[in-house]
Amino acid sequence: MTVRGQFYCDYSSRVAPPDPQTVEHIKNVNVRYHDAAASSYDAKWGIDYGPTGQAQVRAKLGKALGRWAGRPFGDALEIGAGTGYFSLNLLQLGLIERATATDISSGMLAELGASAGRLGLEVSAVETDAERLPFESDSFDLVFGHAVLHHIPALELALAEMHRVLRRGGTLAFCGEPSRYGDLFAAAPKRYAHAVAPVWRRAVGVPAKPDGGASATRTSTLERQVDVHAFAPGRLHELLANMYGWILRAWESTADPDRVPWAWQSFAFRSYLALQRVDATLLEPNLPPSLFYNLVLSARRG
């Protein structure tokens, strides 16, 4: 779904309307999950900071905006930046000039800082939640994020804060949010892939995690708690690639990460990219948007 000209999202919540205790619990779980996942996050999700990652980010943001922006945004704020997939690639693409990256997880921001250093990029990293942004009003030309809105318990408050810090004429853009129906489709591979993970491990010759998969189970339990919203569909993308990706990640979460063969990692990444191309060229033009998983949203402050 692409929304332009208003700050409004049609979404459903998996939790009751947030009271202060519920909000703080969800934030606490988000911190614990993302801190624990930070060191392996880029490998798990196939995050790339080279030409492949830049092309993915360019396509996603171009879809949200309706076109690729003709000139760079001066001051840009990313909400829930994680390890820096969007911010770092957009800096390299030249779409943003000055990047401020926020996240509730210090572990994620540490990984972002390390990647920025390797790439020679300058990013201001701020540990904060989205409902209380520590910035002056009218500070940013672009407020953006990727796969973050569905983690925020008090979404209306967060959107109001984004509106406050966005300059007049500024742009809001978010990508990668789960649709209501796509979220239901994604549940199947998440649930059943673990059952056949032992078969996959034998096929590729990789042992189980030393703790017998207990850490994967704990992470999976936390992951189910951090996804608190799903959104009404409109303009969406990734059906095959998303389902396939969930299966791969579920399998790999049960294996010793240091023993997964490079040949498998290369195959998994390349086949995922191939299915993304099938989604974009064949399925998206011909299937109802409600079947797809990822939502894109954009708006402009008047």
C-alpha positions as CSV (number, residue, x, y, z in Angstrom):
1,M,0.0,0.0,0.0
2,T,1.3,3.4,-0.9
3,V,-0.2,6.3,1.0
4,R,0.6,9.9,0.0
5,G,-0.5,13.2,1.5
6,Q,-1.5,11.9,4.9
7,F,0.0,10.3,8.0
8,Y,-2.4,7.3,8.4
9,C,-2.0,3.6,8.4
10,D,-4.8,1.0,8.3
11,Y,-3.4,-1.7,10.5
12,S,-4.5,-4.4,12.9
13,S,-2.7,-5.2,16.2
14,R,-1.9,-8.6,17.6
15,V,-1.9,-7.2,21.1
16,A,-4.6,-5.2,23.0
17,P,-4.5,-1.4,22.7
18,P,-1.3,-0.6,24.5
19,D,-1.4,0.3,28.1
20,P,1.9,1.5,29.6
21,Q,2.8,-2.0,31.0
22,T,2.2,-3.7,27.6
23,V,4.2,-1.0,25.8
24,E,7.2,-1.4,28.1
25,H,7.0,-5.2,27.9
26,I,7.0,-5.1,24.1
27,K,9.9,-2.7,24.1
28,N,11.9,-4.8,26.5
29,V,11.4,-7.9,24.4
30,N,12.4,-5.9,21.3
31,V,15.6,-4.9,23.0
32,R,16.4,-8.5,24.1
33,Y,15.6,-10.0,20.8
34,H,17.5,-7.5,18.6
35,D,20.5,-7.3,21.0
36,A,20.8,-11.1,20.8
37,A,20.3,-11.2,17.0
38,A,22.6,-8.3,16.2
39,S,25.9,-10.1,15.6
40,S,24.4,-12.6,13.1
41,Y,21.7,-10.3,11.7
42,D,23.3,-9.4,8.4
43,A,24.2,-13.0,7.7
44,K,20.7,-14.3,8.6
45,W,18.9,-11.8,6.4
46,G,21.4,-11.7,3.5
47,I,22.1,-8.0,4.0
48,D,24.6,-6.7,1.6
49,Y,26.3,-3.3,1.3
50,G,27.7,-3.7,-2.2
51,P,25.9,-3.4,-5.6
52,T,23.4,-6.1,-4.8
53,G,22.2,-4.4,-1.6
54,Q,22.2,-1.0,-3.1
55,A,20.0,-2.3,-6.0
56,Q,17.6,-3.8,-3.5
57,V,17.3,-0.7,-1.5
58,R,17.0,1.5,-4.6
59,A,14.1,-0.7,-5.9
60,K,12.3,-0.8,-2.5
61,L,12.5,3.0,-1.9
62,G,11.7,3.8,-5.5
63,K,8.5,1.7,-5.2
64,A,7.5,3.5,-2.0
65,L,8.1,7.0,-3.5
66,G,6.7,6.1,-6.9
67,R,10.0,7.0,-8.5
68,W,13.6,7.5,-7.6
69,A,14.1,11.0,-6.1
70,G,15.7,13.4,-8.6
71,R,18.0,15.0,-5.9
72,P,19.3,13.9,-2.6
73,F,17.6,14.5,0.8
74,G,19.7,16.7,3.1
75,D,19.0,15.5,6.6
76,A,17.6,12.0,6.8
77,L,16.3,10.1,9.9
78,E,16.0,6.3,9.9
79,I,13.6,4.8,12.5
80,G,14.7,1.4,13.7
81,A,17.8,1.3,11.6
82,G,19.0,-2.0,12.8
83,T,22.4,-2.9,11.4
84,G,22.2,-0.1,8.7
85,Y,20.8,-1.9,5.6
86,F,18.9,1.2,4.4
87,S,20.9,4.0,5.8
88,L,24.3,2.8,4.7
89,N,23.1,1.8,1.2
90,L,21.3,5.1,0.7
91,L,24.4,7.0,1.7
92,Q,26.4,5.0,-0.8
93,L,23.7,5.7,-3.5
94,G,23.9,9.4,-2.8
95,L,20.2,9.7,-2.0
96,I,20.9,11.1,1.5
97,E,23.6,13.5,2.5
98,R,23.5,13.4,6.3
99,A,22.1,10.3,8.1
100,T,20.8,9.9,11.6
101,A,20.1,6.3,12.6
102,T,17.9,5.4,15.6
103,D,17.2,2.1,17.2
104,I,16.0,0.8,20.5
105,S,18.8,-1.8,20.5
106,S,22.4,-0.8,21.4
107,G,23.6,-4.1,19.9
108,M,22.1,-3.2,16.5
109,L,23.6,0.3,16.5
110,A,27.0,-1.2,17.4
111,E,26.9,-3.4,14.3
112,L,25.8,-0.4,12.2
113,G,28.7,1.7,13.5
114,A,31.2,-1.1,12.7
115,S,29.8,-1.5,9.2
116,A,29.8,2.3,8.6
117,G,33.5,2.4,9.7
118,R,34.4,-0.4,7.2
119,L,32.6,1.5,4.4
120,G,34.1,4.9,5.3
121,L,30.6,6.4,6.0
122,E,29.6,8.9,8.7
123,V,26.3,8.2,10.5
124,S,25.0,9.7,13.7
125,A,23.6,6.8,15.8
126,V,21.1,7.5,18.5
127,E,19.6,4.8,20.9
128,T,15.9,5.7,21.3
129,D,12.5,4.4,20.8
130,A,10.2,5.9,18.1
131,E,7.6,7.3,20.4
132,R,10.0,9.8,22.0
133,L,12.4,11.1,19.4
134,P,15.1,13.4,20.9
135,F,15.2,15.8,18.0
136,E,14.0,19.3,17.5
137,S,10.8,19.8,15.4
138,D,11.2,20.3,11.7
139,S,14.7,18.7,11.7
140,F,14.6,16.3,8.8
141,D,13.9,16.2,5.1
142,L,13.3,12.4,5.0
143,V,12.1,10.1,7.7
144,F,12.2,6.5,6.7
145,G,12.6,2.9,7.8
146,H,12.6,-0.7,6.7
147,A,10.6,-3.5,8.5
148,V,10.1,-1.5,11.7
149,L,6.6,-0.2,12.0
150,H,5.2,-3.6,12.9
151,H,7.5,-3.7,16.0
152,I,6.3,-0.4,17.5
153,P,3.6,-0.9,20.2
154,A,2.3,2.7,20.3
155,L,2.3,3.3,16.6
156,E,0.1,6.4,16.6
157,L,2.4,8.2,19.0
158,A,5.4,7.2,16.9
159,L,3.8,8.5,13.7
160,A,3.0,11.8,15.5
161,E,6.7,12.1,16.5
162,M,7.7,11.5,12.9
163,H,5.4,14.2,11.7
164,R,6.8,16.6,14.3
165,V,10.4,16.1,13.3
166,L,9.7,16.2,9.6
167,R,10.1,19.5,7.8
168,R,7.3,21.0,5.7
169,G,7.6,19.5,2.3
170,G,9.5,16.6,3.7
171,T,8.9,12.9,2.9
172,L,8.0,9.9,5.0
173,A,8.8,6.5,3.5
174,F,8.6,3.0,4.9
175,C,9.2,-0.4,3.2
176,G,9.0,-4.1,4.2
177,E,6.0,-4.0,6.5
178,P,3.9,-7.2,6.8
179,S,0.4,-7.3,5.2
180,R,-2.4,-9.0,7.0
181,Y,-2.8,-11.9,4.6
182,G,0.9,-12.2,3.8
183,D,1.6,-12.5,7.5
184,L,-0.7,-15.5,7.6
185,F,1.0,-17.1,4.6
186,A,4.4,-16.5,6.3
187,A,3.3,-18.4,9.4
188,A,3.4,-21.8,7.6
189,P,7.1,-21.8,6.6
190,K,8.0,-20.4,10.0
191,R,6.2,-23.2,11.8
192,Y,7.0,-26.2,9.6
193,A,10.5,-25.6,8.4
194,H,11.9,-26.4,11.9
195,A,10.3,-29.9,11.6
196,V,12.4,-30.8,8.6
197,A,15.5,-28.9,9.6
198,P,17.3,-32.2,10.7
199,V,16.9,-33.5,7.1
200,W,18.4,-30.2,5.7
201,R,21.3,-30.4,8.1
202,R,22.1,-34.0,7.1
203,A,21.9,-33.0,3.4
204,V,24.3,-30.1,3.6
205,G,26.5,-31.8,6.3
206,V,26.2,-29.2,9.0
207,P,25.8,-30.1,12.7
208,A,23.1,-28.7,15.0
209,K,23.9,-25.8,17.3
210,P,26.0,-26.9,20.3
211,D,23.1,-26.2,22.6
212,G,20.8,-28.5,20.7
213,G,18.8,-25.6,19.2
214,A,17.7,-24.2,22.6
215,S,19.0,-20.7,21.6
216,A,17.1,-20.9,18.3
217,T,13.9,-21.8,20.3
218,R,14.4,-18.9,22.7
219,T,15.1,-16.5,19.8
220,S,12.0,-17.8,17.9
221,T,9.9,-17.2,21.1
222,L,11.1,-13.6,21.4
223,E,10.6,-13.1,17.6
224,R,6.9,-14.0,17.9
225,Q,6.5,-11.3,20.5
226,V,8.2,-8.4,18.7
227,D,5.9,-8.5,15.7
228,V,2.8,-6.7,17.0
229,H,1.1,-5.2,13.9
230,A,0.0,-6.2,10.4
231,F,-1.2,-3.8,7.7
232,A,-3.9,-3.5,5.1
233,P,-2.6,-4.4,1.7
234,G,-2.4,-2.2,-1.4
235,R,1.0,-2.0,-3.2
236,L,3.1,-4.9,-1.9
237,H,5.8,-7.1,-3.1
238,E,7.7,-10.4,-2.5
239,L,5.6,-13.6,-2.3
240,L,7.8,-16.5,-3.4
241,A,11.0,-14.8,-2.2
242,N,9.5,-14.1,1.2
243,M,8.2,-17.7,1.8
244,Y,11.4,-19.2,0.6
245,G,13.5,-16.9,2.8
246,W,11.6,-17.8,5.9
247,I,12.2,-21.5,5.3
248,L,16.0,-20.9,4.8
249,R,16.3,-18.8,7.9
250,A,14.3,-21.3,10.0
251,W,16.7,-24.1,8.9
252,E,19.8,-22.1,9.4
253,S,18.7,-21.0,12.9
254,T,19.1,-24.6,14.0
255,A,22.6,-25.1,12.7
256,D,26.0,-24.3,14.0
257,P,26.6,-21.0,12.2
258,D,30.3,-21.5,11.9
259,R,29.8,-24.8,10.1
260,V,27.3,-23.9,7.4
261,P,29.2,-24.5,4.1
262,W,30.0,-21.5,1.9
263,A,28.5,-23.3,-1.1
264,W,25.1,-23.5,0.7
265,Q,25.3,-19.8,1.7
266,S,26.0,-18.8,-1.9
267,F,23.2,-21.0,-3.3
268,A,20.7,-19.7,-0.7
269,F,21.5,-16.0,-1.4
270,R,21.5,-16.4,-5.2
271,S,18.3,-18.4,-5.3
272,Y,16.6,-15.9,-3.1
273,L,17.6,-13.0,-5.5
274,A,16.3,-15.1,-8.4
275,L,12.9,-15.5,-6.7
276,Q,12.8,-11.8,-6.0
277,R,13.1,-11.2,-9.8
278,V,10.2,-13.7,-10.4
279,D,8.1,-11.9,-7.9
280,A,8.8,-8.5,-9.5
281,T,8.4,-9.5,-13.2
282,L,5.8,-12.3,-13.2
283,L,3.7,-12.4,-10.0
284,E,3.3,-8.8,-8.9
285,P,1.7,-7.7,-12.2
286,N,-0.7,-10.6,-12.2
287,L,-1.7,-11.6,-8.7
288,P,-3.9,-9.7,-6.1
289,P,-1.8,-7.5,-3.8
290,S,-3.4,-9.1,-0.7
291,L,-1.4,-12.3,-1.3
292,F,1.9,-10.5,-0.9
293,Y,3.9,-9.8,2.2
294,N,5.7,-6.5,2.1
295,L,3.9,-3.2,2.3
296,V,5.4,0.2,1.2
297,L,4.1,3.5,2.5
298,S,5.0,7.1,1.7
299,A,3.6,10.5,2.6
300,R,4.6,14.1,2.3
301,R,4.2,16.8,4.9
302,G,2.3,19.7,3.6
